[in-house]
Amino acid sequence: MNNLPKIGNTELYTARVLNMSVAQYYGLVKEYSEMLNQAREINKEQLDKDKEKAELNLIYGIRYNLNKLVLEKLKGEN
């Protein structure tokens, strides 16, 4: 038998990893983490109610803001 802990929702895990990887690549981990924490605080009730589904929606929503940060960083470097 497999004794590894269950990761849970694979789509959620993949979305989290992808967002964090992008943030790390562009040096935006602090900004991304702050955005994520603020979004979690704002959506606390929904997260408590819908668990993984709400978390997945939050992660996808934050991706838009992360992409905007990346664009701003790239424009600033040119």
C-alpha positions as CSV (number, residue, x, y, z in Angstrom):
1,M,0.0,0.0,0.0
2,N,1.0,3.6,-0.6
3,N,1.7,5.3,2.7
4,L,2.3,8.8,1.2
5,P,-0.1,11.5,2.4
6,K,-2.9,12.4,-0.1
7,I,-2.1,15.7,-1.8
8,G,-5.8,16.3,-2.5
9,N,-7.0,18.2,-5.4
10,T,-4.4,17.8,-8.1
11,E,-5.6,20.8,-10.1
12,L,-5.4,23.0,-6.9
13,Y,-1.9,21.7,-6.2
14,T,-0.7,22.4,-9.7
15,A,-2.2,25.9,-9.7
16,R,-0.5,26.7,-6.4
17,V,2.9,25.4,-7.6
18,L,2.6,27.2,-11.0
19,N,1.8,30.5,-9.3
20,M,4.6,30.2,-6.8
21,S,7.1,29.2,-9.5
22,V,6.2,32.3,-11.6
23,A,6.5,34.5,-8.5
24,Q,9.9,32.9,-7.7
25,Y,11.2,33.2,-11.2
26,Y,10.4,37.0,-11.4
27,G,11.4,37.7,-7.8
28,L,7.9,38.5,-6.7
29,V,7.4,36.0,-3.9
30,K,6.9,38.6,-1.2
31,E,4.3,40.5,-3.3
32,Y,2.5,37.3,-4.3
33,S,2.4,36.0,-0.7
34,E,0.9,39.3,0.5
35,M,-1.7,39.3,-2.3
36,L,-2.6,35.7,-1.4
37,N,-2.9,36.4,2.3
38,Q,-5.1,39.4,1.7
39,A,-7.3,37.5,-0.7
40,R,-7.7,34.6,1.9
41,E,-8.6,37.1,4.6
42,I,-11.3,38.7,2.4
43,N,-12.7,35.4,1.3
44,K,-12.4,33.6,4.7
45,E,-16.1,32.7,5.0
46,Q,-16.2,31.3,1.4
47,L,-13.0,29.3,2.0
48,D,-14.5,27.8,5.2
49,K,-17.7,26.9,3.4
50,D,-16.5,25.6,0.0
51,K,-12.9,24.5,0.9
52,E,-11.0,23.3,-2.1
53,K,-13.3,24.7,-4.7
54,A,-13.1,28.2,-3.2
55,E,-9.3,27.9,-2.8
56,L,-9.0,26.9,-6.4
57,N,-11.0,29.9,-7.5
58,L,-8.9,32.2,-5.3
59,I,-5.7,30.8,-6.8
60,Y,-6.9,31.3,-10.3
61,G,-8.1,34.8,-9.5
62,I,-4.7,35.7,-7.9
63,R,-3.0,34.5,-11.1
64,Y,-4.4,37.5,-13.0
65,N,-2.9,39.9,-10.4
66,L,0.4,38.0,-10.4
67,N,0.5,38.3,-14.2
68,K,0.0,42.0,-13.9
69,L,2.9,42.2,-11.4
70,V,5.1,40.3,-13.8
71,L,4.1,42.7,-16.7
72,E,4.9,45.7,-14.5
73,K,8.3,44.2,-13.6
74,L,9.1,43.4,-17.2
75,K,8.2,46.9,-18.3
76,G,10.4,48.4,-15.5
77,E,13.4,46.4,-16.7
78,N,13.2,47.6,-20.3
